[in-house]
Amino acid sequence: MNATWRQRAACRGLDADIFYPVSDDDAWEAKAVCDACPVRQTCLEHALAGREREGVWGGLTERERRRVLRQRRRTA
C-alpha cells in the first residue's frame, strides 16, 4: 500500500497520544479527527491488513477493528 496517504492524513502533525487512549471511552478526540480525514478508509484498511493492536486507526479502536475483521471472515 502506498504510504503517501499518510501525508494527507488529518492526524499528521498532531500529538500521537490522542490516538492511543487509555480506554475506548477516551477515544472520542481521535475519532473526531478521523471523522474529518480524507484518507480515513485507507488508514483503516492499513490497520486491518497489518493487524494493528493498539490505537485508533481509521476512526476505529482496536476492539472495533476486531469486530470488523470477524464480520469480514463470516461473509467471506
FENVENHU-V658408 format. One record per helix or strand of 2 or more residues. SS is the DSSP state (A for helix, B for strand). FROM is the first residue (numbers start at 1). TO is the last residue. If there is no record, write none. Layout:
ss=SS from=FROM to=TO
ss=SS from=FROM to=TO
This chain:
ss=A from=3 to=8
ss=A from=16 to=19
ss=A from=24 to=26
ss=A from=28 to=35
ss=A from=40 to=50
ss=A from=62 to=75
